[in-house]
Amino acid sequence: MTKLNNPSSAIKVILAILLFMCLLNMPYGFFTLVRFAALVGFGILAYKASDKQDKTEMIIYGTLALLFQPFFKIALGREMWNIVDVIVGGWLLYSVFVKKEANEDN
């Protein structure tokens, strides 16, 4: 079992939980909060990826920060946002638990 002692892993798990919570019937203010949290979280992850010289992850996290930012909203519709939330949340959890364990085996 992977421990969440790494700040990046904790950020990913928290963001994934918030994104999955967006599938529930929540008040509009919650979605705005998630957008701010995603902007900050993905921004931190992009910065950490740039410190590791990982340009691919930096671009992915930077793009996700722009996608979720709350200032210039991208209108995808509720169903499309739900799909995006599930894909991104699932990918975040995969990157913490599955990908990390695969790297530990090598």
Secondary structure per residue as TSV (DSSP state, phi and psi in degrees):
chain	resnum	aa	ss	phi	psi
A	1	M	-	360.0	134.7
A	2	T	-	-81.3	134.0
A	3	K	-	-88.8	148.9
A	4	L	-	-97.4	46.9
A	5	N	-	-82.5	-10.1
A	6	N	S	-89.8	126.5
A	7	P	H	-57.6	-36.5
A	8	S	H	-63.7	-39.6
A	9	S	H	-65.2	-40.9
A	10	A	H	-63.5	-42.4
A	11	I	H	-60.8	-44.0
A	12	K	H	-62.6	-43.5
A	13	V	H	-66.8	-42.7
A	14	I	H	-62.5	-45.3
A	15	L	H	-62.5	-40.7
A	16	A	H	-61.9	-44.0
A	17	I	H	-60.9	-45.7
A	18	L	H	-61.5	-41.3
A	19	L	H	-66.6	-39.6
A	20	F	H	-67.8	-32.1
A	21	M	H	-66.1	-22.4
A	22	C	T	-66.5	-15.1
A	23	L	T	-75.4	-18.1
A	24	L	S	-82.8	167.4
A	25	N	-	-82.4	91.5
A	26	M	-	-110.4	157.8
A	27	P	-	-66.6	156.4
A	28	Y	H	-58.4	-36.7
A	29	G	H	-58.4	-31.2
A	30	F	H	-63.7	-41.5
A	31	F	H	-65.2	-35.6
A	32	T	H	-66.3	-41.5
A	33	L	H	-61.0	-42.6
A	34	V	H	-62.9	-39.7
A	35	R	H	-62.6	-43.2
A	36	F	H	-64.9	-44.5
A	37	A	H	-62.3	-40.6
A	38	A	H	-66.7	-41.0
A	39	L	H	-59.2	-49.1
A	40	V	H	-67.1	-48.7
A	41	G	H	-60.9	-48.7
A	42	F	H	-68.2	-31.6
A	43	G	H	-63.9	-43.5
A	44	I	H	-63.1	-44.7
A	45	L	H	-63.8	-37.4
A	46	A	H	-65.2	-41.4
A	47	Y	H	-63.7	-44.2
A	48	K	H	-64.2	-37.0
A	49	A	H	-66.3	-36.9
A	50	S	H	-68.3	-33.8
A	51	D	H	-64.0	-33.8
A	52	K	T	-84.6	1.9
A	53	Q	T	62.7	29.8
A	54	D	-	-99.8	90.0
A	55	K	H	-66.4	-34.8
A	56	T	H	-62.5	-50.7
A	57	E	H	-64.1	-38.1
A	58	M	H	-60.2	-43.1
A	59	I	H	-67.3	-41.7
A	60	I	H	-61.8	-50.5
A	61	Y	H	-66.5	-37.6
A	62	G	H	-63.7	-41.2
A	63	T	H	-64.6	-42.0
A	64	L	H	-65.3	-37.3
A	65	A	H	-60.9	-42.2
A	66	L	H	-68.7	-37.6
A	67	L	H	-64.0	-41.9
A	68	F	H	-92.1	-8.2
A	69	Q	-	-56.0	144.4
A	70	P	S	-90.3	-2.3
A	71	F	S	-84.5	-44.8
A	72	F	S	-120.2	87.1
A	73	K	-	-66.7	138.7
A	74	I	-	-96.1	117.7
A	75	A	-	-86.4	101.5
A	76	L	-	-106.0	-14.0
A	77	G	-	89.3	153.3
A	78	R	H	-58.8	-45.5
A	79	E	H	-64.0	-43.2
A	80	M	H	-67.7	-39.5
A	81	W	H	-63.0	-37.9
A	82	N	H	-61.5	-40.9
A	83	I	H	-64.0	-45.6
A	84	V	H	-60.9	-43.9
A	85	D	H	-60.0	-43.4
A	86	V	H	-67.7	-44.2
A	87	I	H	-63.7	-48.7
A	88	V	H	-67.3	-44.1
A	89	G	H	-61.3	-43.1
A	90	G	H	-64.5	-41.3
A	91	W	H	-64.7	-38.9
A	92	L	H	-62.4	-45.9
A	93	L	H	-65.2	-39.7
A	94	Y	I	-59.0	-44.3
A	95	S	I	-67.4	-23.9
A	96	V	I	-85.6	-50.5
A	97	F	I	-93.6	-50.2
A	98	V	I	-79.6	-51.6
A	99	K	H	-62.6	-39.6
A	100	K	H	-66.5	-42.4
A	101	E	H	-66.3	-35.7
A	102	A	H	-64.7	-38.5
A	103	N	H	-69.9	-31.8
A	104	E	H	-70.6	-28.7
A	105	D	H	-71.9	-25.6
A	106	N	-	-81.3	360.0
